[in-house]
């Protein structure tokens, strides 16, 4: 994330000049900001020296560029490490969000082979893990993981449905994706590339609202 603060006059002036430059790509980070720097009209804030209450030497100055799918994935995996380098549990400097008004997360069934559980994971409000297993993953609100299914090393957005006996490994599933019964993702790389987009690092990406059947 980049935060830019402009005066109205400076922004209008610089954007207008850039619009008349035939060699410009008219990109904020690539053209507008460099032009302001060249004019000595830009200042920066050095977050590496920012003193955050409760921060440790390890997490001070944490930064990731999430401009690629693999970097985006890695940033999420940072959050669920045992000792996260980006600490969301620093109560001296809490990170606030606006949660949906929904039910608490729920884990149901405790039978051999059909146990609702999440390990080394983050699980948001409204999630139901119904007889399935989740490992090293992040589950967004209202996600439902059905019986005998397995989710590992994955990011599931709002409202994702994982059907019975499905397997999802090393994947990013966008909002409202439905994975049908018995579907396997992240198991056979060749089959994944025939059906889905796969990042350079091997992360399977399924777009918003897609229904995937076996």
C-alpha positions in Angstrom: 0.0 0.0 0.0 1.2 3.5 -0.8 -0.3 6.6 0.9 0.1 9.9 -1.0 -1.0 13.3 0.3 -1.2 16.2 -2.1 -2.3 19.8 -2.0 -4.9 20.3 -4.7 -2.8 22.9 -6.5 0.3 20.7 -6.7 -1.6 17.6 -7.9 -3.6 19.4 -10.6 -0.5 21.2 -11.8 1.6 18.0 -12.0 -1.1 15.8 -13.6 -1.9 18.5 -16.2 1.8 18.7 -17.1 2.1 14.9 -17.3 -1.0 14.7 -19.5 0.8 16.9 -22.1 3.9 14.7 -22.1 3.8 12.3 -25.0 6.6 10.2 -23.5 4.9 9.6 -20.1 3.0 6.5 -19.2 0.8 8.7 -17.0 1.5 6.4 -14.0 1.3 7.8 -10.4 4.3 6.0 -9.1 6.2 6.0 -12.3 5.7 9.5 -13.5 3.7 11.8 -11.2 5.8 11.2 -8.1 9.1 11.3 -9.8 8.1 14.6 -11.4 7.4 16.1 -8.0 10.7 14.7 -6.7 12.5 16.4 -9.6 10.8 19.7 -8.7 11.8 19.4 -5.1 8.1 19.3 -4.2 8.0 15.9 -2.5 8.7 14.7 1.0 8.7 11.2 2.5 8.0 9.7 5.8 10.5 7.0 6.9 8.5 4.2 8.5 11.6 2.3 9.4 12.1 4.9 12.2 8.5 4.9 13.2 8.1 4.0 16.9 5.1 1.7 17.4 4.1 1.0 21.0 4.5 -2.7 21.7 6.6 -3.4 18.6 9.7 -5.7 18.9 13.0 -5.4 17.0 11.8 -8.3 14.8 8.6 -6.7 13.6 9.7 -3.1 13.5 9.6 -1.7 10.0 7.8 -4.7 8.5 7.1 -4.2 4.8 6.0 -6.4 1.9 5.3 -5.3 -1.7 2.2 -7.3 -2.6 2.3 -6.4 -6.3 2.4 -10.1 -7.4 0.1 -13.0 -6.5 3.0 -14.8 -4.8 3.9 -11.8 -2.7 0.3 -11.4 -1.8 0.2 -15.0 -0.7 3.4 -14.7 1.3 2.1 -11.7 3.2 -0.9 -13.7 4.3 1.3 -16.6 5.3 3.2 -14.2 7.5 0.1 -13.7 9.6 -0.3 -17.3 10.6 3.2 -18.1 11.6 3.8 -19.1 15.2 5.8 -15.9 15.8 4.4 -13.5 13.1 6.8 -10.9 11.8 3.7 -8.8 11.2 1.9 -9.0 14.6 -1.8 -8.4 14.6 -2.0 -9.3 18.3 -0.1 -6.2 19.6 -2.8 -4.8 21.9 -0.7 -1.6 22.5 -1.2 -0.7 18.8 -4.4 -2.5 17.7 -5.3 -2.8 14.0 -9.0 -2.0 13.8 -11.4 -3.1 11.1 -15.2 -3.0 10.7 -16.4 -6.6 11.1 -19.6 -7.8 9.6 -22.5 -8.3 12.0 -22.6 -12.1 11.9 -22.3 -15.2 14.0 -19.1 -16.5 15.7 -17.0 -19.1 14.0 -18.2 -22.7 14.6 -16.4 -26.1 14.5 -18.7 -29.1 14.5 -18.3 -32.9 14.5 -15.7 -34.8 16.5 -15.5 -38.2 14.8 -12.6 -40.1 13.5 -12.1 -38.8 9.9 -14.8 -36.2 10.3 -13.5 -33.7 12.8 -14.1 -29.9 12.4 -10.8 -28.4 13.2 -8.4 -25.6 12.1 -4.7 -25.7 12.9 -2.1 -23.0 12.5 -4.8 -20.9 10.9 -6.8 -17.7 11.1 -10.6 -18.1 11.1 -13.0 -15.1 10.9 -16.5 -14.6 12.2 -19.3 -16.6 10.5 -17.0 -19.5 9.4 -18.3 -23.0 9.8 -15.9 -25.9 9.7 -18.3 -28.8 9.6 -16.3 -32.1 9.9 -13.4 -30.8 7.7 -9.8 -30.0 8.4 -8.0 -26.7 7.8 -4.3 -26.3 8.2 -2.0 -23.2 7.7 -4.8 -21.2 6.0 -6.8 -18.0 6.4 -10.6 -18.2 6.2 -12.6 -15.1 5.6 -16.1 -14.4 7.0 -19.0 -16.8 6.1 -16.7 -19.5 4.6 -18.1 -23.0 5.0 -15.9 -26.1 5.0 -17.9 -29.3 4.7 -17.3 -32.8 6.0 -14.3 -34.9 5.1 -12.7 -32.0 3.2 -9.2 -30.7 3.5 -7.9 -27.1 3.1 -4.1 -26.5 3.5 -1.8 -23.5 2.9 -4.6 -21.5 1.3 -6.5 -18.2 1.4 -10.3 -18.3 1.3 -12.2 -15.1 0.7 -15.7 -14.2 1.9 -18.4 -16.8 1.4 -16.3 -19.6 -0.1 -17.9 -23.0 0.0 -15.8 -26.1 0.2 -17.8 -29.3 -0.7 -17.6 -32.7 0.9 -14.4 -34.7 0.3 -12.8 -31.8 -1.6 -9.1 -31.0 -1.3 -7.7 -27.5 -1.6 -4.0 -26.9 -1.3 -1.8 -23.8 -1.9 -4.6 -21.8 -3.4 -6.3 -18.4 -3.3 -10.1 -18.6 -3.7 -11.8 -15.3 -4.3 -15.2 -14.3 -2.9 -18.2 -16.7 -3.3 -16.2 -19.5 -5.0 -17.9 -22.9 -4.7 -15.8 -26.0 -4.7 -17.9 -29.0 -5.5 -17.9 -32.4 -3.8 -14.7 -34.4 -4.4 -12.9 -31.6 -6.3 -9.1 -31.6 -5.9 -7.1 -28.4 -6.2 -3.4 -28.2 -5.6 -2.9 -31.9 -5.9 -2.1 -32.4 -9.6 -0.1 -29.3 -11.0 -0.7 -30.3 -14.6 -4.4 -30.6 -14.2 -4.5 -27.3 -12.3 -2.8 -25.4 -15.1 -5.3 -26.8 -17.6 -8.3 -25.5 -15.5 -7.0 -22.5 -13.5 -4.6 -19.6 -13.4 -1.4 -20.7 -11.5 1.2 -18.2 -10.3 4.9 -18.5 -10.9 5.3 -19.9 -7.4 2.6 -22.5 -8.0 -0.4 -20.8 -6.3 -3.7 -21.8 -7.8 -6.0 -18.8 -8.2 -9.7 -19.1 -8.7 -11.7 -15.9 -9.6 -14.7 -14.5 -7.8 -18.0 -16.5 -8.0 -16.7 -19.5 -9.9 -18.3 -22.8 -9.4 -15.8 -25.7 -9.7 -17.2 -29.2 -10.2 -15.4 -32.5 -10.4 
